[in-house]
Amino acid sequence: MRTFLLLLPLFCCAPAAIGQDLRRGLVDADAVVVGRQVAKAAHGDDVVLHTVQVLRDVRGAAGRRTVTVLDWPKLSLHNRPTPRQSRLYCLQDASVVATRLGLAADQGPYFRMVGWAGSNPLVGADLDKDPLVGFAALLARSEAGATPSDTAAELCEMALRGDAAVRTEATRFLTERQDLCRHLQAVQWSQLVARASGEVDDIDHKIALAELCAEQRLDGLLDSLMVSLGPVTDPEYARVVGRIARMLHGEDATARLQGRLRMLREPKDRAVVLLAIGATNTDSALEALLRLDSGTEKDAAVEAALREHRSPRAREAVARRKK
């Protein structure tokens, strides 16, 4: 559980679709609790000690009513406890630091907060129904010895029908854990492809589902994803479809995307498909875009696709239009 598989190189250069990494915080943590900061005290000029009341131990803090969280307020780029709010805390052991600082052993255990974005979210009053607590508990059960098939099934259900607060995180966790993906059945993969195709509102989730399914090289995936090009005009989604098309179909990706292009009439729909073609970064895409760019009139959608291609010839074509 503590060792993530790297995402495929296909996606590692893509901009992060989301700003949350709760899953990483949960895996990196030595203890996960639902807590509320109830007191704080300075220790010298650089360190503040936060007393966090443990409302629920998810893992790693059994029998503790409070924990002490070390904070360095002069360092701005990290999480710190927020007073009077019930939050999920992903904590890493800080006992060595506490000893070095000369802190009293009976005031521990001592932790520091994990720094991943989104790893200290607010939780609701009903902890049994809170989706964030549920996601944390699912990963804790997995770490405690739950069968991989049960973990995979629960994550799949969360990715398909979970609360918006956790479904993208669950999807990305599956993407990073191919050992769990091997336990999913064909019907579950069909449902994930259908969900990726049908989602139109939550683009981060749509992209995460598309990338998860692409890792499996599922038959018919590109056709399912292309249906959304037009109804969904988000440029990041178009880029992901282009990269998936290249991974699955190589140089033939352009012809497949051109088939979708011929079905669309609205300029905004045409533009998003052209962007996907550019994002394939294939030779066939470059030739197709250069042919479209050969006319006398400037085409903003073709220019954007050439910019996305990023090859020297594509950059030359864009620069030539500016002269």
SELUMVO-191475 format. One record per residue (C-alpha): x, y, z; chain. Coordinates in nm, 4 decimals. Example, Ala and Ser with C-alpha at 12.3 -4.5 7.8 and 13.67 -1.06 7.14 Angstrom:
> 1.2300  -0.4500  0.7800  A
> 1.3670  -0.1060  0.7140  A
This chain:
> 0.0000  0.0000  0.0000  A
> 0.2842  0.2415  0.0679  A
> 0.4514  0.1991  -0.2687  A
> 0.2659  0.3632  -0.5555  A
> 0.3128  0.2460  -0.9098  A
> 0.4100  0.5341  -1.1350  A
> 0.1556  0.6574  -1.3842  A
> 0.2254  0.5723  -1.7446  A
> 0.4727  0.8128  -1.9093  A
> 0.1844  0.8992  -2.1410  A
> 0.0215  1.0971  -1.8635  A
> 0.3068  1.2008  -1.6367  A
> 0.3813  1.5096  -1.8467  A
> 0.0187  1.6191  -1.8504  A
> -0.0943  1.8999  -1.6214  A
> -0.2574  1.7672  -1.3082  A
> -0.6301  1.7600  -1.3583  A
> -0.6991  1.8112  -0.9935  A
> -0.5401  1.9909  -0.7036  A
> -0.6144  1.7201  -0.4495  A
> -0.3929  1.4340  -0.3362  A
> -0.5795  1.2983  -0.0363  A
> -0.4995  0.9421  -0.1425  A
> -0.1271  1.0151  -0.1255  A
> -0.1611  1.1696  0.2183  A
> -0.3529  0.8671  0.3457  A
> -0.0894  0.6264  0.2172  A
> 0.2080  0.8304  0.3426  A
> 0.0588  0.8805  0.6901  A
> 0.1650  0.6860  0.9977  A
> -0.1670  0.7761  1.1619  A
> -0.5012  0.8943  1.0243  A
> -0.7567  1.0481  1.2577  A
> -1.0604  1.2682  1.2533  A
> -0.9633  1.5448  1.4900  A
> -1.0248  1.8956  1.6167  A
> -0.7551  2.1363  1.7297  A
> -0.8395  2.2359  2.0880  A
> -0.5256  2.4137  2.2072  A
> -0.1870  2.5388  2.0951  A
> 0.1286  2.6594  2.2639  A
> 0.4519  2.8069  2.1375  A
> 0.7764  2.6195  2.1875  A
> 1.0475  2.8729  2.1281  A
> 1.0350  3.1099  1.8339  A
> 0.9898  2.8595  1.5531  A
> 0.7678  2.5743  1.6706  A
> 0.4032  2.5636  1.7766  A
> 0.2490  2.2623  1.9484  A
> -0.1142  2.1940  1.8542  A
> -0.3236  1.9690  2.0734  A
> -0.5645  1.7799  1.8487  A
> -0.8559  1.5960  2.0052  A
> -0.9082  1.2572  1.8424  A
> -1.2729  1.2257  1.7423  A
> -1.2144  0.9017  1.5528  A
> -0.9083  0.6881  1.5048  A
> -0.9015  0.5618  1.1470  A
> -0.5659  0.3953  1.1983  A
> -0.2474  0.4444  1.3945  A
> -0.3797  0.6240  1.7045  A
> -0.5819  0.3594  1.8883  A
> -0.6603  0.4528  2.2468  A
> -0.5402  0.8127  2.2112  A
> -0.7727  1.0903  2.3196  A
> -0.5361  1.3596  2.1922  A
> -0.2229  1.3867  1.9807  A
> 0.0242  1.6734  1.9551  A
> 0.0974  1.8120  1.6100  A
> 0.4192  2.0055  1.5532  A
> 0.3916  2.3128  1.3348  A
> 0.6511  2.5530  1.1973  A
> 0.4442  2.8686  1.1325  A
> 0.7290  3.0564  0.9659  A
> 0.7220  2.7968  0.6887  A
> 0.4237  2.8739  0.4716  A
> 0.4166  2.5793  0.2313  A
> 0.2658  2.3114  0.4505  A
> -0.0593  2.2149  0.6213  A
> -0.1321  2.3246  0.9762  A
> -0.4209  2.2538  1.2167  A
> -0.7226  2.4822  1.2002  A
> -0.8934  2.5708  1.5302  A
> -1.2412  2.4414  1.6128  A
> -1.2915  2.2480  1.2898  A
> -1.3445  1.8745  1.2532  A
> -1.0969  1.7605  0.9899  A
> -0.9315  1.4493  0.8623  A
> -0.5679  1.4497  0.9701  A
> -0.2988  1.2560  0.7853  A
> -0.0080  1.2496  1.0297  A
> 0.3521  1.1379  1.0160  A
> 0.5540  1.0348  1.3193  A
> 0.7562  1.3230  1.4666  A
> 0.8927  1.1522  1.7775  A
> 1.2542  1.1978  1.6681  A
> 1.1997  1.5705  1.6194  A
> 1.0189  1.5932  1.9537  A
> 1.3125  1.4284  2.1302  A
> 1.5550  1.6656  1.9640  A
> 1.3421  1.9601  2.0779  A
> 1.3313  1.8269  2.4352  A
> 0.9527  1.7886  2.4428  A
> 0.7958  1.5996  2.7324  A
> 0.7270  1.2369  2.6476  A
> 0.3965  1.2367  2.8373  A
> 0.2562  1.5098  2.6098  A
> 0.2861  1.2880  2.3022  A
> 0.2484  1.1116  2.0763  A
> 0.3988  1.3726  1.8467  A
> 0.3199  1.4033  1.4789  A
> 0.3568  1.6431  1.1916  A
> 0.1042  1.6840  0.9144  A
> 0.1482  1.5306  0.5723  A
> 0.2011  1.8015  0.3131  A
> -0.0032  1.6685  0.0214  A
> -0.2722  1.9062  -0.1084  A
> -0.6182  1.8111  0.0145  A
> -0.4881  1.5818  0.2892  A
> -0.6538  1.7793  0.5725  A
> -1.0144  1.8205  0.4534  A
> -1.3163  1.9255  0.6540  A
> -1.5511  1.6420  0.7446  A
> -1.9209  1.6400  0.8257  A
> -2.0926  1.5962  1.1596  A
> -2.2033  1.2384  1.0825  A
> -1.8718  1.0575  1.0561  A
> -2.0382  0.7278  0.9661  A
> -2.1764  0.8841  0.6475  A
> -1.8946  1.1210  0.5595  A
> -1.7432  1.0141  0.2224  A
> -1.3930  1.1341  0.3113  A
> -1.3873  0.9312  0.6306  A
> -1.5266  0.6367  0.4351  A
> -1.2464  0.6613  0.1778  A
> -0.9843  0.6813  0.4515  A
> -1.1369  0.3820  0.6280  A
> -1.1369  0.1824  0.3029  A
> -0.7643  0.2366  0.2556  A
> -0.7045  0.1594  0.6243  A
> -0.8894  -0.1717  0.5903  A
> -0.6777  -0.2560  0.2890  A
> -0.3596  -0.1833  0.4803  A
> -0.4860  -0.3929  0.7721  A
> -0.5240  -0.6996  0.5521  A
> -0.8523  -0.6781  0.3598  A
> -0.8433  -0.8936  0.0480  A
> -0.7328  -0.7148  -0.2712  A
> -1.0523  -0.8238  -0.4462  A
> -1.2681  -0.6597  -0.1791  A
> -1.0583  -0.3422  -0.1874  A
> -1.0712  -0.3267  -0.5668  A
> -1.4485  -0.3789  -0.5721  A
> -1.5076  -0.1049  -0.3145  A
> -1.2816  0.1381  -0.4983  A
> -1.4560  0.0609  -0.8261  A
> -1.7956  0.1266  -0.6718  A
> -1.6653  0.4531  -0.5278  A
> -1.5237  0.5530  -0.8670  A
> -1.8540  0.4761  -1.0376  A
> -2.1090  0.6050  -0.7914  A
> -1.9209  0.7658  -0.5056  A
> -1.9599  1.1150  -0.3685  A
> -1.7963  1.3915  -0.5690  A
> -1.5571  1.4492  -0.2791  A
> -1.3879  1.1100  -0.3248  A
> -1.4744  0.9518  -0.6594  A
> -1.1844  1.1084  -0.8496  A
> -0.9397  1.0180  -0.5732  A
> -1.0668  0.6594  -0.5746  A
> -1.0278  0.6446  -0.9529  A
> -0.6732  0.7767  -0.9438  A
> -0.5841  0.5391  -0.6629  A
> -0.6928  0.2485  -0.8816  A
> -0.4894  0.3862  -1.1714  A
> -0.1801  0.3900  -0.9521  A
> -0.2464  0.0392  -0.8190  A
> -0.2493  -0.1988  -1.1110  A
> -0.2182  -0.4871  -0.8656  A
> -0.5712  -0.4021  -0.7512  A
> -0.6989  -0.3452  -1.1051  A
> -0.6237  -0.7083  -1.1862  A
> -0.9036  -0.8075  -0.9493  A
> -1.1755  -0.6174  -1.1380  A
> -1.4105  -0.8128  -1.3622  A
> -1.5024  -0.7444  -1.7252  A
> -1.8447  -0.6105  -1.6282  A
> -1.6813  -0.3590  -1.3949  A
> -1.4484  -0.2375  -1.6694  A
> -1.7487  -0.1974  -1.8995  A
> -1.9184  0.0148  -1.6367  A
> -1.6069  0.2292  -1.5934  A
> -1.5813  0.2888  -1.9692  A
> -1.9501  0.3820  -1.9826  A
> -1.9062  0.6209  -1.6915  A
> -1.6034  0.7797  -1.8581  A
> -1.8009  0.8247  -2.1783  A
> -2.1173  0.9546  -2.0155  A
> -1.9733  1.2015  -1.7628  A
> -2.0122  1.5606  -1.8850  A
> -2.0131  1.7735  -1.5701  A
> -1.7163  1.6618  -1.3598  A
> -1.4301  1.6833  -1.6095  A
> -1.1618  1.5940  -1.3548  A
> -1.3469  1.2719  -1.2831  A
> -1.4027  1.2063  -1.6531  A
> -1.0309  1.2439  -1.7225  A
> -0.9376  1.0200  -1.4297  A
> -1.1743  0.7489  -1.5550  A
> -1.0383  0.7791  -1.9091  A
> -0.6811  0.7388  -1.7854  A
> -0.7743  0.4429  -1.5657  A
> -0.9362  0.2616  -1.8587  A
> -0.6498  0.3529  -2.0918  A
> -0.4072  0.1748  -1.8596  A
> -0.5963  -0.1467  -1.9417  A
> -0.5955  -0.0855  -2.3202  A
> -0.9627  -0.1749  -2.3326  A
> -1.1202  -0.2508  -2.6688  A
> -1.3386  0.0284  -2.8033  A
> -1.2210  0.2792  -2.5444  A
> -1.1209  0.5508  -2.7907  A
> -1.4570  0.5337  -2.9695  A
> -1.6320  0.5731  -2.6347  A
> -1.4183  0.8725  -2.5389  A
> -1.4484  1.0432  -2.8780  A
> -1.8258  1.0606  -2.8416  A
> -1.7703  1.3291  -2.5784  A
> -1.5555  1.5470  -2.8065  A
> -1.8022  1.8197  -2.8950  A
> -2.0466  1.7872  -2.6061  A
> -1.7399  1.8352  -2.3839  A
> -1.5173  2.1195  -2.5052  A
> -1.2724  2.1235  -2.2142  A
> -0.9226  2.1475  -2.3690  A
> -0.7606  1.9239  -2.1073  A
> -1.0046  1.6466  -2.1883  A
> -0.9222  1.6873  -2.5579  A
> -0.5517  1.6564  -2.4785  A
> -0.6084  1.3400  -2.2772  A
> -0.8114  1.1844  -2.5597  A
> -0.5335  1.2691  -2.8039  A
> -0.2683  1.1092  -2.5843  A
> -0.4832  0.8005  -2.5295  A
> -0.5469  0.7764  -2.9043  A
> -0.1724  0.7764  -2.9705  A
> -0.1063  0.5154  -2.7032  A
> -0.3768  0.2801  -2.8297  A
> -0.3515  0.3339  -3.2053  A
> -0.0219  0.5024  -3.2878  A
> -0.0180  0.6779  -3.6250  A
> -0.3709  0.5564  -3.6968  A
> -0.4979  0.7831  -3.4175  A
> -0.5297  1.0766  -3.6583  A
> -0.7582  0.8919  -3.8986  A
> -0.9787  0.7801  -3.6119  A
> -1.0110  1.1324  -3.4757  A
> -1.0737  1.2692  -3.8239  A
> -1.3712  1.0368  -3.8410  A
> -1.5159  1.2172  -3.5408  A
> -1.4278  1.5528  -3.6981  A
> -1.6378  1.4762  -4.0058  A
> -1.9430  1.4218  -3.7857  A
> -1.9325  1.7704  -3.6302  A
> -2.0410  2.1027  -3.7737  A
> -2.0164  2.3587  -3.4945  A
> -1.6855  2.5527  -3.4874  A
> -1.6349  2.4899  -3.1143  A
> -1.6842  2.1164  -3.1645  A
> -1.4440  2.1118  -3.4575  A
> -1.1857  2.3016  -3.2528  A
> -1.1842  2.0495  -2.9678  A
> -1.1341  1.7543  -3.2038  A
> -0.8524  1.9365  -3.3829  A
> -0.6891  1.9976  -3.0457  A
> -0.7098  1.6245  -2.9719  A
> -0.5465  1.5531  -3.3091  A
> -0.2654  1.7922  -3.2254  A
> -0.2220  1.6302  -2.8845  A
> -0.1431  1.2935  -3.0459  A
> 0.1954  1.4397  -3.1457  A
> 0.2073  1.1926  -3.4347  A
> 0.3532  1.2455  -3.7830  A
> 0.0138  1.1748  -3.9356  A
> -0.1432  1.4468  -3.7214  A
> 0.1201  1.6969  -3.8294  A
> 0.0619  1.6245  -4.1980  A
> -0.3148  1.6527  -4.1576  A
> -0.2880  1.9835  -3.9725  A
> -0.0409  2.1280  -4.2222  A
> -0.2808  2.0461  -4.5044  A
> -0.5581  2.2276  -4.3208  A
> -0.3227  2.5199  -4.2632  A
> -0.2270  2.5525  -4.6304  A
> -0.5121  2.7871  -4.7218  A
> -0.4826  3.1627  -4.7427  A
> -0.7041  3.2373  -4.4437  A
> -0.5897  3.1903  -4.0873  A
> -0.7756  2.9192  -3.8949  A
> -0.7525  2.9733  -3.5189  A
> -0.8546  2.6142  -3.4395  A
> -0.5875  2.4683  -3.6667  A
> -0.3295  2.7065  -3.5209  A
> -0.4196  2.5933  -3.1677  A
> -0.3837  2.2298  -3.2754  A
> -0.0421  2.3003  -3.4287  A
> 0.0661  2.4667  -3.1074  A
> -0.0452  2.1582  -2.9195  A
> 0.1582  1.9335  -3.1493  A
> 0.4775  2.1142  -3.0443  A
> 0.6988  1.9670  -3.3170  A
> 0.9522  2.1981  -3.4892  A
> 0.7515  2.1940  -3.8148  A
> 0.4329  2.2774  -3.6274  A
> 0.6026  2.5684  -3.4524  A
> 0.7397  2.6909  -3.7858  A
> 0.3923  2.6844  -3.9369  A
> 0.2506  2.8920  -3.6507  A
> 0.5387  3.1381  -3.6708  A
> 0.4958  3.1720  -4.0463  A
> 0.1344  3.2809  -3.9999  A
> 0.2461  3.5592  -3.7673  A
> 0.4718  3.7209  -4.0252  A
